[in-house]
């Protein structure tokens, strides 16, 4: 039995599946990841400050003009779900109980049709007013002619509903994520080196039968997985679904 056949069999016999995904999930949609050779952290050098500092809550508070210039350049691009997003949504349509635990903020899993998505780092699809709390969709930011968006009711600055450096993860989302991981029979980890804490530590709560690791580069977690693929996510998922 090939590894792809084993992967397909694991999916077939599992009712509860959790997918833990990172930036590599969305690179096949054309988005940049963060830490690879051509990722955001290494290529975004024209802002006068490292991206990690721009994406810190202090930068948002003290220099919102720079924050939003960077944010618009990298997080307001229009992209579509790719084969991985579509495959996970397809598994749900097959009757599998699939929970997505994602470190991404692009909302592509929901666009593909997945209904149970835990967004650990928030989402670019919404903003809120730091003054009155009024919420806005990302369309409001796209329509704003000014770089820094402000509330149409109280005039305060709007903040994306994303978790920046220096901020805590949402406790409710964390609890849902850990519960899903702990109750799953199959955990698929994809497109992440498990380097970002505390999110990466959540995989230790898994108590199920099988772990599948899909990442183009080796990770420290490979030795803990039952199956490891160092190939593109879309290719692996497409081949596995063809066998179901």
C-alpha positions, 0 to 999 in steps of 0.5 A: 500500500502506498502512502497516498493509499494509507492516507486515503484509508485513514480519512475513510475510517475516521469520522472526526478529522481535524486539520491544523493549517499554517501559511503554506495552505494558502500559498497555492492561492498566490498569497505569500507565507511569512518565513520562507526565502520569498516570504513576507518577513524576508522580502518586505524591506521597503517599509523602514521597519521589520514586518514583525514590528509593523504587525505588533500592536504597538505599531498599530497604536503609534503608527497606524499609517505605516501599519495600514500601508503594510496591511493593505499591501499584503492582506487585502489581495483578492485570491480564491480557495485552492485544491486544499481548501476545496478538498477539506470542504469536500470531506465535510460534504461527504459526511465527515466531521471536519474542524479546521484549526487555522493560523491563517487570517484570509478566510479561504476555508469559509469561501471554499465551504467549510463550516467549522473553522477556528481562526486562531489569529482572527480574520481580515474579513472584519474590522471593528471600531476601537471606540464604540465597537461597531463592526465593519466588513473588509469592503469598508476598508477597500472603499475608504479613500484614506489609508487609515479607516475610521468609524463612520459613527464616532470617528475612532480608528478601526482595527482589523479583527486579527491577533497582532504580536503583543496580543493574546489569542481569543480564549473562546477560539483556543478552547474550541480548537483544543477541544476539536484536536482532543476529540479527533480520530485523525489529525492532518497538519499542513503547511506549517513548520509548527514554529509559531507559539502558542498555537503550534503547541495545541497539537499536543492535545491530540489523542486520536489514532493517526497524525499526517504531516504535509509540509514541503520542508522537514519539521521537528514534528515529523518524527511524531507523525504516522505519515509524512509528505514533503510535497505540495498540499494540493497535490496530496489532497487531490490524490487522496480524494481520488481514492475515496 
